[in-house]
Amino acid sequence: MSVKRTPSIVYWLGNSLYLNITNRCSNNCYFCIRNFWNGVGEFNLKLEREPTASEVISELQETINAGNWGEIVFCGFGEPTERLDCLLEVTKWIRKYYGKPVSIRVDTNGQGYLLNKERNVIEELKAAGVDMISVSLNAHDAETYNRVCRPKFEEAYENVLKFTAKAEGHLDVEVTAVAIPEADIPRIKDLAQRLGVRFRVREYLPGFL
C-alpha cells in the first residue's frame, strides 16, 4: 500500500468523507489495522498531533464541496469520543454551513460514557446533529472482549452494551464485529437483535498478523 507521508485529518473512500480527529483509543485491539498499516487507501492516518476543531473545519472547507458525499464519518485511527467536544463542534459546523443533506455517523468503541464522565454523550451527539453510531463490539462476552480488545477500563464490555442500549431510540444504531476467530458471530448477532439494533460483520484480514 502506498500512502501519503503527511498525516490526513480528512480523507475519503467512495462517496464517504471521513474525519480522523485522534489516534487515542481506550482499547488496544490485537487485530486493529493501525497496528499493521499507517493508513488506508492512499491516506496516512498516523497523526503527529491532534488537530484542533478549527483545523478540522479548515480542512473540511477545502474538501467538503469536492464531491457528493453520502455520509460524513468520524472514523480514523482512534476513538472519536476521546475528543467529544471537538466531535460536537465539527458536527455543529457541518449542520450549520454545509448546504447539502448528508448523514453524519460516528464509528465508536461504545465507551463514550467511560471516557466522558458526567456527560450526556448520546443526547449531546443527537443535539449536535449526529444521525448514526456504529458500535464495534467484536465479542460475544466480557471475557472474550477483554482478551481481544484489551480495554483500559474495567467492565468496559458491560458499558459498551449499556451505551448501545441507551443510544437505541435516540440515534440510528448498528453493532459491528470483525470476524476474528475468537468471536462467536451468531451470538453477537443475537445480542444485537436483543438490543434492538442492526448487526454487520466486518471482514477480518489475517494477512496482517
N, C-alpha and C positions, 0 to 999 in steps of 0.2 A: 504494500500500500504506500503510495506517495502522498505525503501530507505537507501542508504549508508549514514553514518554520514559525511564523508569527501566530501566537495563540488567537483563536477566534472566540469572540463573545457571541456573535450572531452567525449562524450557519443554516444551511438548508439541505433538505433531502426531498426530492419530488416536489409536491406543492405544499410542503410543511416547512415553516420557518421556526428555527429552534434558538433558544436563549440559554447560553452557558454562563451562569452567573456565579458559580462557585465550584471548587473542586473538593470542598469539605463534605464528608459524609459520616453519619453516625453508625454505618455498617462498614464492614470490610469483607464483602462477599468474595469468596475464593474464585468465582467464575466471572467477576466483573471485567468488562472489556478494558477498563483503564489500567488493569494490572498487566496487560499484554500489548496494547497498542497505545499510541499517542493521540489518536483521534479516530474520526470516521470519515469515509469518503476522502476528500482532499483537505479536510479541515483538522488542524491541530487544536485539541481541546484541553491541553495541559496549560492551565493559566499560570502566568508568572506572579500575578497578584489578582485579588478580587476587584472587579470593576465597580465603580460607584453606580448608583441608579442613573445619574446624569450621563455617565459614559455609555451605559447600556442603551439609553434613549437616543444618544447621539449616533451610535452605530445603527440603531433601528431606523432613524430618519434617513440614513443613506441607502438602506436596503428594502424597507418595507413596501415601497411602491414599485419595486423591480419585478414583481410577479403577482399573480392572482392566488394568494395563499389561502388554502382551505382551512388551515389552523395555524396558530402560533403556540408553541410548546415550550414550557420551561423544563428543559432536559439537557444536561451536559454531563460532565464528569464529576458531579457531586449531587447532593440532596438540596433541592431548591428551598425547602423550608428552613434550612440552616440560615438563610437570609430572607426571612419573611418580609421585613419592611421594604427591602429592595424589590422583591417579587410584587408586593402590593402596589408600590409606587409606579413601577413599569406597567403593570396591568391597567392601572387607572389612566396612565398616559395613552395607552393604546385605545382604550374605550373613548377617551375624550377627543383624540386627534386623528385616529385612523378612520377614514370615512366609509370603508367597506365593511360589510358584515363578515365576521370571522369568529371562529371558535377559539377560545383560549383554554389550554389544557396544562395541568401540572402533573408531571411524572414524579412520583414520590415513593419513599420507603414507608410512608404512613406513620412516621414518628414525630410528626409536627407538634403534638402536644408535649412530648418529652423534651423537644428542642426549644419550645417557647412556652415556658411555664406561665400560668395565669393569663394566657391569651386565648381568645375565642377563635381559633385558627380557621375552622370551617366557615364560620359566619363572616370572618374578615375576608376570606378568599371570595366568597359569594358576593359580598358587598362591593368588592373592588372590580368584579366583572369576570372572574373565572367561571367557566362553564362546566369543566370536567376535570376529574382527577383520575389518574391511573396508578393504582397502588401495587407495588411489587411485593408479593407475598412470598413466593418461592419455597414454601414448605407447608406440610400438612399438620405439623405440630411444633410445639415450642422447642423440644429437644433437637429436632432436625434444623429448625431455623437458627438456633444458637450455633450449631455446628457448621452450617454452610454460609450463613450471613455474618456471623461473628460481630453482633451488635455491641456497642459500648454501654448500652443501658440494660439494667436488669429488667425482666418482664417486658422486653421490647415486643415480643410476639403478641402477647395479650393486648398491648397498647395499639399495635397495628390493627388488630381486629376491632378494637373499640373505635379507633379513628375511622375505619371503613364504615362501621355501623352508624356512626354519627353523621358521616357525610351523606349517606343514603337518605334521600328525601330533601336534601339541600342542593346537591350537585349531581350531575351525571357521573356515575362511578363505575369503574371496572377494576377487577383484580386480575393481575397477571402473574404468571410463573414461568421461569426459564425451565426448560425440560432437562434439568440435570438428573443424573442417576438417582440421587437421594430423594428427589421429590416424588410423592405419590400424586400424580396429576389428577386421577379420578377423585381422590379425597379432597384436593384443593378446589376442584370444580364444584363438588358437593357443598363445601364450606361457603363458596361464593354464592351459590344458589340459596343457601340458608340465610345469608346476609342480605339477599335480595338484590345482588348486583351482577353485572355481566362478568364473564371469565374469558381470558385469552391466554393461549400458550405462546411463549416466545422461544425462538429457536436457540438451542444450545450448540455452541461451536467448540467441540472438544479439541479441535486442532490448536486452540490457544494453549493448551496445557502440555 
